[in-house]
């Protein structure tokens, strides 16, 4: 299965940045490819969310369960239904001397082996670009540039 990991250093407190990431419904305000995130269910440590993104003019829609580990400042997510066969990963938020290192990992499978074989590198590039867009949007928002 393809796996992509992206990271960014954000100047700020890890708890504050982690809490901003937990507020996924606001992602469309500062992440251009994210059209909407709707919380369908919420508990103290998890949500079920519905996502609509637009990648190169193609809408990708899914539902995922998100688990929040406040002590470790980590979010794990896993597809429950949608346009992909597998879409899961983690967000981690680690304090450094310069700020907070945010790492986003994505493990995915589009479920069509012939498609993956044919355009796999392009899909991987798009997942990487989308992950970096999300991280850059978060950085710009947190550091007050947006």
Order of alpha helices (4+ residues) and beta strands (2+ residues): beta-alpha-alpha-beta-beta-beta-beta-beta-beta-alpha
